[in-house]
Amino acid sequence: MAGRAHIPTKSSALIAMIADEDTVTGFLLAGVGNVDLRRKTNYLIVDSKTTVKAIEDAFKEFTTKEDIAVVLISQYVANMIRFLVDSYNKPVPAILEIPSKDHPYDPAHDSVLSRVKYLFSTESVASGRR
């Protein structure tokens, strides 16, 4: 079908991570990690020494790679590059903001939740429901 986003097959779809060391380690232990032939990983560990530019570059790289279906990003990291996260509007890869051990989840800053709330409020107004 024309106009539909291509979703990678089961054998090739990856999950990318941008998060703190504990969160990334947990997902790596669950089998999410990948290193390609050029020794590039599908994750970025963010610590106090990680620059915003490095986070931006990783986000741009992960959202343009063909083999990534989902990008998991810690919400406090997403807040550092909020302008990029909020302006991203493609269906694949999906961007999901997750909590981390030291930074609890705040639904007020979740871009996906904000879009869903906006769509439902628009639909309920348009259909006459309240």
Chimera marker file (.cmm) of the C-alpha trace (Angstrom):
<marker_set name="trace">
<marker id="1" x="0.000" y="0.000" z="0.000" r="1" g="1" b="0" radius="0.5"/>
<marker id="2" x="1.347" y="3.377" z="-0.948" r="1" g="1" b="0" radius="0.5"/>
<marker id="3" x="1.991" y="5.905" z="1.783" r="1" g="1" b="0" radius="0.5"/>
<marker id="4" x="2.320" y="3.362" z="4.592" r="1" g="1" b="0" radius="0.5"/>
<marker id="5" x="5.434" y="3.289" z="6.741" r="1" g="1" b="0" radius="0.5"/>
<marker id="6" x="7.648" y="0.258" z="6.274" r="1" g="1" b="0" radius="0.5"/>
<marker id="7" x="7.985" y="-1.721" z="9.474" r="1" g="1" b="0" radius="0.5"/>
<marker id="8" x="11.063" y="-3.945" z="9.593" r="1" g="1" b="0" radius="0.5"/>
<marker id="9" x="10.481" y="-7.694" z="9.713" r="1" g="1" b="0" radius="0.5"/>
<marker id="10" x="10.721" y="-9.662" z="12.960" r="1" g="1" b="0" radius="0.5"/>
<marker id="11" x="14.192" y="-10.862" z="12.108" r="1" g="1" b="0" radius="0.5"/>
<marker id="12" x="15.566" y="-7.365" z="11.577" r="1" g="1" b="0" radius="0.5"/>
<marker id="13" x="13.645" y="-4.966" z="13.834" r="1" g="1" b="0" radius="0.5"/>
<marker id="14" x="15.677" y="-3.514" z="16.678" r="1" g="1" b="0" radius="0.5"/>
<marker id="15" x="14.955" y="-1.482" z="19.775" r="1" g="1" b="0" radius="0.5"/>
<marker id="16" x="17.317" y="1.436" z="20.361" r="1" g="1" b="0" radius="0.5"/>
<marker id="17" x="17.986" y="2.930" z="23.809" r="1" g="1" b="0" radius="0.5"/>
<marker id="18" x="19.074" y="6.338" z="25.040" r="1" g="1" b="0" radius="0.5"/>
<marker id="19" x="19.189" y="6.197" z="28.816" r="1" g="1" b="0" radius="0.5"/>
<marker id="20" x="21.268" y="6.019" z="31.983" r="1" g="1" b="0" radius="0.5"/>
<marker id="21" x="23.624" y="3.115" z="32.592" r="1" g="1" b="0" radius="0.5"/>
<marker id="22" x="21.298" y="1.126" z="34.880" r="1" g="1" b="0" radius="0.5"/>
<marker id="23" x="18.386" y="1.313" z="32.446" r="1" g="1" b="0" radius="0.5"/>
<marker id="24" x="20.486" y="0.399" z="29.414" r="1" g="1" b="0" radius="0.5"/>
<marker id="25" x="22.146" y="-2.452" z="31.323" r="1" g="1" b="0" radius="0.5"/>
<marker id="26" x="18.753" y="-3.895" z="32.251" r="1" g="1" b="0" radius="0.5"/>
<marker id="27" x="17.608" y="-3.859" z="28.644" r="1" g="1" b="0" radius="0.5"/>
<marker id="28" x="20.938" y="-5.290" z="27.451" r="1" g="1" b="0" radius="0.5"/>
<marker id="29" x="20.521" y="-8.181" z="29.879" r="1" g="1" b="0" radius="0.5"/>
<marker id="30" x="17.050" y="-8.720" z="28.399" r="1" g="1" b="0" radius="0.5"/>
<marker id="31" x="18.611" y="-9.099" z="24.940" r="1" g="1" b="0" radius="0.5"/>
<marker id="32" x="17.996" y="-5.691" z="23.380" r="1" g="1" b="0" radius="0.5"/>
<marker id="33" x="21.651" y="-4.935" z="22.563" r="1" g="1" b="0" radius="0.5"/>
<marker id="34" x="23.123" y="-5.088" z="19.084" r="1" g="1" b="0" radius="0.5"/>
<marker id="35" x="26.487" y="-4.250" z="17.531" r="1" g="1" b="0" radius="0.5"/>
<marker id="36" x="26.619" y="-4.009" z="13.740" r="1" g="1" b="0" radius="0.5"/>
<marker id="37" x="29.529" y="-4.772" z="11.416" r="1" g="1" b="0" radius="0.5"/>
<marker id="38" x="30.874" y="-1.240" z="11.811" r="1" g="1" b="0" radius="0.5"/>
<marker id="39" x="30.923" y="-1.723" z="15.621" r="1" g="1" b="0" radius="0.5"/>
<marker id="40" x="28.013" y="0.729" z="16.066" r="1" g="1" b="0" radius="0.5"/>
<marker id="41" x="25.662" y="-0.035" z="18.944" r="1" g="1" b="0" radius="0.5"/>
<marker id="42" x="21.909" y="0.488" z="19.188" r="1" g="1" b="0" radius="0.5"/>
<marker id="43" x="22.178" y="2.295" z="22.519" r="1" g="1" b="0" radius="0.5"/>
<marker id="44" x="23.694" y="5.364" z="24.140" r="1" g="1" b="0" radius="0.5"/>
<marker id="45" x="24.529" y="5.409" z="27.836" r="1" g="1" b="0" radius="0.5"/>
<marker id="46" x="23.946" y="8.912" z="29.184" r="1" g="1" b="0" radius="0.5"/>
<marker id="47" x="25.913" y="10.087" z="32.214" r="1" g="1" b="0" radius="0.5"/>
<marker id="48" x="27.067" y="13.432" z="33.590" r="1" g="1" b="0" radius="0.5"/>
<marker id="49" x="29.817" y="13.632" z="30.944" r="1" g="1" b="0" radius="0.5"/>
<marker id="50" x="27.512" y="13.051" z="27.961" r="1" g="1" b="0" radius="0.5"/>
<marker id="51" x="26.956" y="16.201" z="25.936" r="1" g="1" b="0" radius="0.5"/>
<marker id="52" x="23.578" y="17.313" z="24.612" r="1" g="1" b="0" radius="0.5"/>
<marker id="53" x="25.129" y="17.196" z="21.123" r="1" g="1" b="0" radius="0.5"/>
<marker id="54" x="25.968" y="13.490" z="21.590" r="1" g="1" b="0" radius="0.5"/>
<marker id="55" x="22.370" y="12.819" z="22.675" r="1" g="1" b="0" radius="0.5"/>
<marker id="56" x="21.016" y="14.761" z="19.684" r="1" g="1" b="0" radius="0.5"/>
<marker id="57" x="23.304" y="12.869" z="17.305" r="1" g="1" b="0" radius="0.5"/>
<marker id="58" x="22.262" y="9.487" z="18.735" r="1" g="1" b="0" radius="0.5"/>
<marker id="59" x="18.571" y="10.422" z="18.498" r="1" g="1" b="0" radius="0.5"/>
<marker id="60" x="18.962" y="11.521" z="14.871" r="1" g="1" b="0" radius="0.5"/>
<marker id="61" x="20.948" y="8.387" z="14.017" r="1" g="1" b="0" radius="0.5"/>
<marker id="62" x="18.461" y="6.013" z="15.647" r="1" g="1" b="0" radius="0.5"/>
<marker id="63" x="15.421" y="7.690" z="14.076" r="1" g="1" b="0" radius="0.5"/>
<marker id="64" x="16.899" y="7.466" z="10.583" r="1" g="1" b="0" radius="0.5"/>
<marker id="65" x="18.187" y="3.878" z="10.670" r="1" g="1" b="0" radius="0.5"/>
<marker id="66" x="16.087" y="1.432" z="8.655" r="1" g="1" b="0" radius="0.5"/>
<marker id="67" x="16.442" y="-1.466" z="11.097" r="1" g="1" b="0" radius="0.5"/>
<marker id="68" x="15.145" y="0.293" z="14.234" r="1" g="1" b="0" radius="0.5"/>
<marker id="69" x="11.440" y="-0.026" z="15.057" r="1" g="1" b="0" radius="0.5"/>
<marker id="70" x="11.345" y="1.548" z="18.542" r="1" g="1" b="0" radius="0.5"/>
<marker id="71" x="13.514" y="4.104" z="20.324" r="1" g="1" b="0" radius="0.5"/>
<marker id="72" x="13.270" y="3.971" z="24.113" r="1" g="1" b="0" radius="0.5"/>
<marker id="73" x="14.496" y="7.172" z="25.742" r="1" g="1" b="0" radius="0.5"/>
<marker id="74" x="14.565" y="8.048" z="29.417" r="1" g="1" b="0" radius="0.5"/>
<marker id="75" x="12.234" y="10.944" z="30.037" r="1" g="1" b="0" radius="0.5"/>
<marker id="76" x="14.866" y="13.087" z="31.734" r="1" g="1" b="0" radius="0.5"/>
<marker id="77" x="17.126" y="12.588" z="28.678" r="1" g="1" b="0" radius="0.5"/>
<marker id="78" x="14.230" y="13.410" z="26.352" r="1" g="1" b="0" radius="0.5"/>
<marker id="79" x="13.773" y="16.664" z="28.273" r="1" g="1" b="0" radius="0.5"/>
<marker id="80" x="17.348" y="17.616" z="27.298" r="1" g="1" b="0" radius="0.5"/>
<marker id="81" x="16.410" y="17.353" z="23.611" r="1" g="1" b="0" radius="0.5"/>
<marker id="82" x="12.688" y="18.100" z="23.953" r="1" g="1" b="0" radius="0.5"/>
<marker id="83" x="12.629" y="20.177" z="20.750" r="1" g="1" b="0" radius="0.5"/>
<marker id="84" x="13.784" y="17.146" z="18.729" r="1" g="1" b="0" radius="0.5"/>
<marker id="85" x="11.466" y="14.677" z="20.447" r="1" g="1" b="0" radius="0.5"/>
<marker id="86" x="8.417" y="16.937" z="20.075" r="1" g="1" b="0" radius="0.5"/>
<marker id="87" x="9.154" y="17.696" z="16.421" r="1" g="1" b="0" radius="0.5"/>
<marker id="88" x="9.583" y="14.017" z="15.485" r="1" g="1" b="0" radius="0.5"/>
<marker id="89" x="6.377" y="12.890" z="13.751" r="1" g="1" b="0" radius="0.5"/>
<marker id="90" x="7.071" y="9.626" z="11.929" r="1" g="1" b="0" radius="0.5"/>
<marker id="91" x="5.306" y="6.417" z="12.955" r="1" g="1" b="0" radius="0.5"/>
<marker id="92" x="8.428" y="4.234" z="12.647" r="1" g="1" b="0" radius="0.5"/>
<marker id="93" x="10.524" y="4.146" z="14.654" r="1" g="1" b="0" radius="0.5"/>
<marker id="94" x="8.158" y="4.849" z="17.510" r="1" g="1" b="0" radius="0.5"/>
<marker id="95" x="9.567" y="7.014" z="20.296" r="1" g="1" b="0" radius="0.5"/>
<marker id="96" x="8.673" y="5.925" z="23.827" r="1" g="1" b="0" radius="0.5"/>
<marker id="97" x="9.688" y="7.866" z="26.912" r="1" g="1" b="0" radius="0.5"/>
<marker id="98" x="10.386" y="5.700" z="29.929" r="1" g="1" b="0" radius="0.5"/>
<marker id="99" x="11.202" y="6.417" z="33.589" r="1" g="1" b="0" radius="0.5"/>
<marker id="100" x="14.610" y="5.758" z="35.071" r="1" g="1" b="0" radius="0.5"/>
<marker id="101" x="15.718" y="4.714" z="38.519" r="1" g="1" b="0" radius="0.5"/>
<marker id="102" x="16.614" y="8.242" z="39.662" r="1" g="1" b="0" radius="0.5"/>
<marker id="103" x="14.042" y="10.204" z="37.654" r="1" g="1" b="0" radius="0.5"/>
<marker id="104" x="10.365" y="9.228" z="37.969" r="1" g="1" b="0" radius="0.5"/>
<marker id="105" x="7.998" y="9.399" z="35.015" r="1" g="1" b="0" radius="0.5"/>
<marker id="106" x="6.110" y="12.704" z="34.610" r="1" g="1" b="0" radius="0.5"/>
<marker id="107" x="3.119" y="12.390" z="32.260" r="1" g="1" b="0" radius="0.5"/>
<marker id="108" x="3.040" y="16.175" z="31.807" r="1" g="1" b="0" radius="0.5"/>
<marker id="109" x="6.281" y="16.001" z="29.797" r="1" g="1" b="0" radius="0.5"/>
<marker id="110" x="5.490" y="12.932" z="27.646" r="1" g="1" b="0" radius="0.5"/>
<marker id="111" x="5.152" y="13.986" z="24.002" r="1" g="1" b="0" radius="0.5"/>
<marker id="112" x="3.249" y="10.843" z="22.959" r="1" g="1" b="0" radius="0.5"/>
<marker id="113" x="0.738" y="11.197" z="25.788" r="1" g="1" b="0" radius="0.5"/>
<marker id="114" x="0.281" y="14.888" z="24.937" r="1" g="1" b="0" radius="0.5"/>
<marker id="115" x="-0.536" y="14.016" z="21.322" r="1" g="1" b="0" radius="0.5"/>
<marker id="116" x="-3.002" y="11.320" z="22.369" r="1" g="1" b="0" radius="0.5"/>
<marker id="117" x="-4.763" y="13.687" z="24.772" r="1" g="1" b="0" radius="0.5"/>
<marker id="118" x="-4.957" y="16.306" z="22.020" r="1" g="1" b="0" radius="0.5"/>
<marker id="119" x="-6.422" y="13.824" z="19.520" r="1" g="1" b="0" radius="0.5"/>
<marker id="120" x="-9.024" y="12.532" z="21.953" r="1" g="1" b="0" radius="0.5"/>
<marker id="121" x="-10.072" y="16.017" z="23.018" r="1" g="1" b="0" radius="0.5"/>
<marker id="122" x="-10.412" y="17.025" z="19.352" r="1" g="1" b="0" radius="0.5"/>
<marker id="123" x="-12.392" y="13.881" z="18.498" r="1" g="1" b="0" radius="0.5"/>
<marker id="124" x="-14.725" y="14.269" z="21.475" r="1" g="1" b="0" radius="0.5"/>
<marker id="125" x="-15.420" y="17.907" z="20.582" r="1" g="1" b="0" radius="0.5"/>
<marker id="126" x="-15.948" y="17.025" z="16.899" r="1" g="1" b="0" radius="0.5"/>
<marker id="127" x="-18.357" y="14.173" z="17.683" r="1" g="1" b="0" radius="0.5"/>
<marker id="128" x="-20.291" y="16.116" z="20.315" r="1" g="1" b="0" radius="0.5"/>
<marker id="129" x="-19.224" y="13.875" z="23.217" r="1" g="1" b="0" radius="0.5"/>
<marker id="130" x="-18.053" y="15.292" z="26.508" r="1" g="1" b="0" radius="0.5"/>
<link id1="1" id2="2" r="1" g="1" b="0" radius="0.2"/>
<link id1="2" id2="3" r="1" g="1" b="0" radius="0.2"/>
<link id1="3" id2="4" r="1" g="1" b="0" radius="0.2"/>
<link id1="4" id2="5" r="1" g="1" b="0" radius="0.2"/>
<link id1="5" id2="6" r="1" g="1" b="0" radius="0.2"/>
<link id1="6" id2="7" r="1" g="1" b="0" radius="0.2"/>
<link id1="7" id2="8" r="1" g="1" b="0" radius="0.2"/>
<link id1="8" id2="9" r="1" g="1" b="0" radius="0.2"/>
<link id1="9" id2="10" r="1" g="1" b="0" radius="0.2"/>
<link id1="10" id2="11" r="1" g="1" b="0" radius="0.2"/>
<link id1="11" id2="12" r="1" g="1" b="0" radius="0.2"/>
<link id1="12" id2="13" r="1" g="1" b="0" radius="0.2"/>
<link id1="13" id2="14" r="1" g="1" b="0" radius="0.2"/>
<link id1="14" id2="15" r="1" g="1" b="0" radius="0.2"/>
<link id1="15" id2="16" r="1" g="1" b="0" radius="0.2"/>
<link id1="16" id2="17" r="1" g="1" b="0" radius="0.2"/>
<link id1="17" id2="18" r="1" g="1" b="0" radius="0.2"/>
<link id1="18" id2="19" r="1" g="1" b="0" radius="0.2"/>
<link id1="19" id2="20" r="1" g="1" b="0" radius="0.2"/>
<link id1="20" id2="21" r="1" g="1" b="0" radius="0.2"/>
<link id1="21" id2="22" r="1" g="1" b="0" radius="0.2"/>
<link id1="22" id2="23" r="1" g="1" b="0" radius="0.2"/>
<link id1="23" id2="24" r="1" g="1" b="0" radius="0.2"/>
<link id1="24" id2="25" r="1" g="1" b="0" radius="0.2"/>
<link id1="25" id2="26" r="1" g="1" b="0" radius="0.2"/>
<link id1="26" id2="27" r="1" g="1" b="0" radius="0.2"/>
<link id1="27" id2="28" r="1" g="1" b="0" radius="0.2"/>
<link id1="28" id2="29" r="1" g="1" b="0" radius="0.2"/>
<link id1="29" id2="30" r="1" g="1" b="0" radius="0.2"/>
<link id1="30" id2="31" r="1" g="1" b="0" radius="0.2"/>
<link id1="31" id2="32" r="1" g="1" b="0" radius="0.2"/>
<link id1="32" id2="33" r="1" g="1" b="0" radius="0.2"/>
<link id1="33" id2="34" r="1" g="1" b="0" radius="0.2"/>
<link id1="34" id2="35" r="1" g="1" b="0" radius="0.2"/>
<link id1="35" id2="36" r="1" g="1" b="0" radius="0.2"/>
<link id1="36" id2="37" r="1" g="1" b="0" radius="0.2"/>
<link id1="37" id2="38" r="1" g="1" b="0" radius="0.2"/>
<link id1="38" id2="39" r="1" g="1" b="0" radius="0.2"/>
<link id1="39" id2="40" r="1" g="1" b="0" radius="0.2"/>
<link id1="40" id2="41" r="1" g="1" b="0" radius="0.2"/>
<link id1="41" id2="42" r="1" g="1" b="0" radius="0.2"/>
<link id1="42" id2="43" r="1" g="1" b="0" radius="0.2"/>
<link id1="43" id2="44" r="1" g="1" b="0" radius="0.2"/>
<link id1="44" id2="45" r="1" g="1" b="0" radius="0.2"/>
<link id1="45" id2="46" r="1" g="1" b="0" radius="0.2"/>
<link id1="46" id2="47" r="1" g="1" b="0" radius="0.2"/>
<link id1="47" id2="48" r="1" g="1" b="0" radius="0.2"/>
<link id1="48" id2="49" r="1" g="1" b="0" radius="0.2"/>
<link id1="49" id2="50" r="1" g="1" b="0" radius="0.2"/>
<link id1="50" id2="51" r="1" g="1" b="0" radius="0.2"/>
<link id1="51" id2="52" r="1" g="1" b="0" radius="0.2"/>
<link id1="52" id2="53" r="1" g="1" b="0" radius="0.2"/>
<link id1="53" id2="54" r="1" g="1" b="0" radius="0.2"/>
<link id1="54" id2="55" r="1" g="1" b="0" radius="0.2"/>
<link id1="55" id2="56" r="1" g="1" b="0" radius="0.2"/>
<link id1="56" id2="57" r="1" g="1" b="0" radius="0.2"/>
<link id1="57" id2="58" r="1" g="1" b="0" radius="0.2"/>
<link id1="58" id2="59" r="1" g="1" b="0" radius="0.2"/>
<link id1="59" id2="60" r="1" g="1" b="0" radius="0.2"/>
<link id1="60" id2="61" r="1" g="1" b="0" radius="0.2"/>
<link id1="61" id2="62" r="1" g="1" b="0" radius="0.2"/>
<link id1="62" id2="63" r="1" g="1" b="0" radius="0.2"/>
<link id1="63" id2="64" r="1" g="1" b="0" radius="0.2"/>
<link id1="64" id2="65" r="1" g="1" b="0" radius="0.2"/>
<link id1="65" id2="66" r="1" g="1" b="0" radius="0.2"/>
<link id1="66" id2="67" r="1" g="1" b="0" radius="0.2"/>
<link id1="67" id2="68" r="1" g="1" b="0" radius="0.2"/>
<link id1="68" id2="69" r="1" g="1" b="0" radius="0.2"/>
<link id1="69" id2="70" r="1" g="1" b="0" radius="0.2"/>
<link id1="70" id2="71" r="1" g="1" b="0" radius="0.2"/>
<link id1="71" id2="72" r="1" g="1" b="0" radius="0.2"/>
<link id1="72" id2="73" r="1" g="1" b="0" radius="0.2"/>
<link id1="73" id2="74" r="1" g="1" b="0" radius="0.2"/>
<link id1="74" id2="75" r="1" g="1" b="0" radius="0.2"/>
<link id1="75" id2="76" r="1" g="1" b="0" radius="0.2"/>
<link id1="76" id2="77" r="1" g="1" b="0" radius="0.2"/>
<link id1="77" id2="78" r="1" g="1" b="0" radius="0.2"/>
<link id1="78" id2="79" r="1" g="1" b="0" radius="0.2"/>
<link id1="79" id2="80" r="1" g="1" b="0" radius="0.2"/>
<link id1="80" id2="81" r="1" g="1" b="0" radius="0.2"/>
<link id1="81" id2="82" r="1" g="1" b="0" radius="0.2"/>
<link id1="82" id2="83" r="1" g="1" b="0" radius="0.2"/>
<link id1="83" id2="84" r="1" g="1" b="0" radius="0.2"/>
<link id1="84" id2="85" r="1" g="1" b="0" radius="0.2"/>
<link id1="85" id2="86" r="1" g="1" b="0" radius="0.2"/>
<link id1="86" id2="87" r="1" g="1" b="0" radius="0.2"/>
<link id1="87" id2="88" r="1" g="1" b="0" radius="0.2"/>
<link id1="88" id2="89" r="1" g="1" b="0" radius="0.2"/>
<link id1="89" id2="90" r="1" g="1" b="0" radius="0.2"/>
<link id1="90" id2="91" r="1" g="1" b="0" radius="0.2"/>
<link id1="91" id2="92" r="1" g="1" b="0" radius="0.2"/>
<link id1="92" id2="93" r="1" g="1" b="0" radius="0.2"/>
<link id1="93" id2="94" r="1" g="1" b="0" radius="0.2"/>
<link id1="94" id2="95" r="1" g="1" b="0" radius="0.2"/>
<link id1="95" id2="96" r="1" g="1" b="0" radius="0.2"/>
<link id1="96" id2="97" r="1" g="1" b="0" radius="0.2"/>
<link id1="97" id2="98" r="1" g="1" b="0" radius="0.2"/>
<link id1="98" id2="99" r="1" g="1" b="0" radius="0.2"/>
<link id1="99" id2="100" r="1" g="1" b="0" radius="0.2"/>
<link id1="100" id2="101" r="1" g="1" b="0" radius="0.2"/>
<link id1="101" id2="102" r="1" g="1" b="0" radius="0.2"/>
<link id1="102" id2="103" r="1" g="1" b="0" radius="0.2"/>
<link id1="103" id2="104" r="1" g="1" b="0" radius="0.2"/>
<link id1="104" id2="105" r="1" g="1" b="0" radius="0.2"/>
<link id1="105" id2="106" r="1" g="1" b="0" radius="0.2"/>
<link id1="106" id2="107" r="1" g="1" b="0" radius="0.2"/>
<link id1="107" id2="108" r="1" g="1" b="0" radius="0.2"/>
<link id1="108" id2="109" r="1" g="1" b="0" radius="0.2"/>
<link id1="109" id2="110" r="1" g="1" b="0" radius="0.2"/>
<link id1="110" id2="111" r="1" g="1" b="0" radius="0.2"/>
<link id1="111" id2="112" r="1" g="1" b="0" radius="0.2"/>
<link id1="112" id2="113" r="1" g="1" b="0" radius="0.2"/>
<link id1="113" id2="114" r="1" g="1" b="0" radius="0.2"/>
<link id1="114" id2="115" r="1" g="1" b="0" radius="0.2"/>
<link id1="115" id2="116" r="1" g="1" b="0" radius="0.2"/>
<link id1="116" id2="117" r="1" g="1" b="0" radius="0.2"/>
<link id1="117" id2="118" r="1" g="1" b="0" radius="0.2"/>
<link id1="118" id2="119" r="1" g="1" b="0" radius="0.2"/>
<link id1="119" id2="120" r="1" g="1" b="0" radius="0.2"/>
<link id1="120" id2="121" r="1" g="1" b="0" radius="0.2"/>
<link id1="121" id2="122" r="1" g="1" b="0" radius="0.2"/>
<link id1="122" id2="123" r="1" g="1" b="0" radius="0.2"/>
<link id1="123" id2="124" r="1" g="1" b="0" radius="0.2"/>
<link id1="124" id2="125" r="1" g="1" b="0" radius="0.2"/>
<link id1="125" id2="126" r="1" g="1" b="0" radius="0.2"/>
<link id1="126" id2="127" r="1" g="1" b="0" radius="0.2"/>
<link id1="127" id2="128" r="1" g="1" b="0" radius="0.2"/>
<link id1="128" id2="129" r="1" g="1" b="0" radius="0.2"/>
<link id1="129" id2="130" r="1" g="1" b="0" radius="0.2"/>
</marker_set>
